[in-house]
Amino acid sequence: MAPPQAPANGAGHGDTANGGETTSVVESNGGAPADHGGSNGSNGVGGGAAPSSVAANGNGNNAKQKRADGRNKEKKKAAAISPKDKYWTPIDDEEAAAAVEDGGEDGRRPLLFRTYRVKGILLHPYRARTSENRARTSENRARSSENRARSSKNRARMGLTNNTGAPEWPSTSRTYTDAGEKRGKVNKNKNKLLTLLRLIAIILFFIWRIRHPHADGMWLWWISMVGDFWFGITWLLNQVAKLNPIKRVPDLSLLKQQFDDLPDGNSNLPRLDVFINTVDPINEPMIYTMNSILSILAVDYPVDRTATYLSDDGGSIIHYEGLLETANFAALWVPFCRKHCIEPRAPESYFAVKSRPYTGNVPDEFVDDHRRMSREYDEYKVRLDALFTKIPERSDAYNAEANEGAKATWMADGTQWPGTWFDPAENHKKGQHAGIVKVMLKNPGDEPQFGAAASSANSLDFSAVDVRLPMLVYISREKNPGYDHQKKAGAMNVQLRVSALLTNAPFIINFDGDHYVNNSLAFRAAMCFMLDRRDGDNTAFVQFPQRFDDVDPTDRYCNHNRVFFDATLLGLNGIQGPSYVGTGCMFRRIAVYGIDPPRWRSDDFKIVDNADKFGNSMSFINSIPAAAHQEWSMTSPPADEELIKEELDSVMKCAYEDGTEFGKEVGWVYNIATEDVVTGFRVHRTGWRSMYCRIEPDAFRGTAPINLTERLYQILRWSGDSLEMFFSQCPLLAGRRLNFMQRIAYTNMTAYPISSVFLVFYLLFPVIWIFRGEFYIQKPFPTYVLYLVIVIVMTELIGMVEIKWAGLTLLDWIRNEQFYIIGATAVYPLATLHIVLKLVLRGNGVSFKLTAKQATSTVNEKYAEMYIVQWTPLLIPTIVVIAVNVGAIGAAIGKAIVGGWSLLQMADASLGLVFNAWILLLIYPFALGIMGRWSKRPYILFILFLIAFVVVAAVVVAIHVARTGSFRFHFKHSGGASFPTSWGF
């Protein structure tokens, strides 16, 4: 899922601090050099990352690395600051300095990320720095000396060692969490000037309105009062969550130093399981899914420490054999990426770019290797496409030989496919088949395996490249028509149990089938937050922003949602952490199991206090404590899934979850389409925190909805289930472990569709005065206008400040406003009505509709799907709003011609018409969307609007002539302002 409320994101990128030879991969993709003032060298993804040779092959020249680090330090003061970072300042200099003094001698890990706050000059009129702040540096230094003196005693008392014999660092999460709370109290002295001024203006506005309850219709006055009050409350809720935006920048150089630069040459990074989910190879084209898998197999992370699980919820043999083809192609693609430091490592995206700077170590071989890989990839895609005809032909041949009644679907080895058949049969149709687990690539050993040298049979020279591939597993859970399979959430819970039996990695990251790894260092970046000594142990998940390919340059349908991802989530980062919004999120496994975080555990705490809530598989239950304690001691997966086949079959059965807490307090939450937000809320409610990670280049990228209709259905699903969460979970009444400000943020993220009820009233008010001739919401009108102008202008100023610190563009902000109005007219009212009927009639919630994606390989024209109109009832309400506001402007022109208005009346009318025009401007992307291919020429829309204005004005004049029997245009030089306004707010 993506943003619940009016798309709110934005924080600029530029979280990288790149320099010298150490960031060739990042620099090749546009990572701007930036110095964040850190004391630990380059602080950013890519800045201080391993040299290209290390990133690719797992080995490198230490002397070269040291020389590069020296050059980085020399250039540090002169490094340019990215424009997107100039509004941020570090707030953990004292802790970073203390960590440098510690030097690791006290048994504590260094700081693996740096923390930044928006500079006071932008958000606050002054920044208070108390004596406590000024004294913190010396206090931290004194504490570090004391800690060094106690280091040996602490290590002996904890008795923690890893599998390499190195000491295990005790957790200090509680100490540094408390320190963060102290900093928060100090920062409360910072005055949020603009927000305070607007709040005062709103309060004065309501006081004035209550003292002057005068309008042409008191029922209208009451509706507008309630609506304005609700708007004020929701604005305050939205603003409060963004009063303390925090940006955290991972330090990959220190991560590498602490976990990769070991004496034996191996890595001590923890295991990581990757979950990918797909259902339909048509609506979710298989080429996207396989590109996602290829990018994950080639990611820069220890090969023996990752395992990828593809969950095919349709049980399709197409996906299974496509995965076989992908595993074979990966044997060429992954070493090619490592050899030449390729970015991104999804071939479809990589080959789509005609040229990019070379960052590898063997440029003389690159051209030939690139040509060969491009040819291999084209052949690979042909083989994937051929599966759709090859498998049916093979099955027809086998069925002809078998001469049986049922037409089975056959695998290449001559056995029947246990999943869904092309011609459905009992126990082999969609929603009814046995569970399937196939290990496509087994877990490799921890010793590098170098490839073969170039030869006449193979032109690719991999003799100096580690050719090992990570573990790859195909899963299709059991389906039975007698059970509710809970869609994506149910599939992910099965992945959770299967992976626990095979690899049981302490960390999990999930992807949708259309998302791929765009930055090969992304997994390492998330680990910087999970392994940091301050909040790492209490961090349940790290959420990355969602970025998309193939979105039109103007982002007509606000697919990027930058205001949400880059502003709102940075604001939540300063509270208890961002919400979980689906794909691209790394989880701590035990947090998904519903286990309390360390800071809330008692002395007698038990990891598994009630085995019944986890089911009856003892192998799975026994894996839970191991997942909680194996962050450094790595256990090897079983060599063959046949050894535990009976247990795997058990945890995949539909009946396994009967009587358990899966879908409630364990795993992903059931009975709601937005399982991501609700699951994240449950984790936060347990006391865990989360982190937001935005890096350059983008960590992950995906595919956006293909047209307006699909986008509206997507928003309908989000908004409907957000409201359902608001009424069923009630964030304000969550337990004491959920931060109070986090409750407000969740309330704002789930209740936002209610505002549309009042907004639609406002947008349709022009209908009244078109027919009645005079209708005021509030008198005296000039004062009402003055208050509204002040409130609205201050809102826009706050928005301008927000896009500054968030690194947004003006177009991002405009698209956010536009699509909020479109959603508020087309989708949110329907979602609100649906939830009300559900609460009254106890029916079902908003049904899940798979969002269709565009298959780039079958489209000749770029953005062709964007110009296709799919008519649906969702389009009608917004069309009505357009018609009403067009009619209001046309009627005003007609009345101006025959009404005999004065100059003051003209000015009065123009004030109202400005807001009619403003509404049309906000709905402009929607109007383009329903024009289909005509929208390629936007000027046609303006011509149509002008024609509509003239037609309506002519109708008004004709009606006047029919009533009076004459026509005369006249204008008064004086007179009171009595023309009814079409004010929309």
Summary of the structure (lengths in Angstrom):
residues: 985
radius of gyration: 30.4
end to end distance: 30.6
largest distance: 103.7
contacts: 3419
relative contact order: 0.11
helix: 52%
strand: 8%
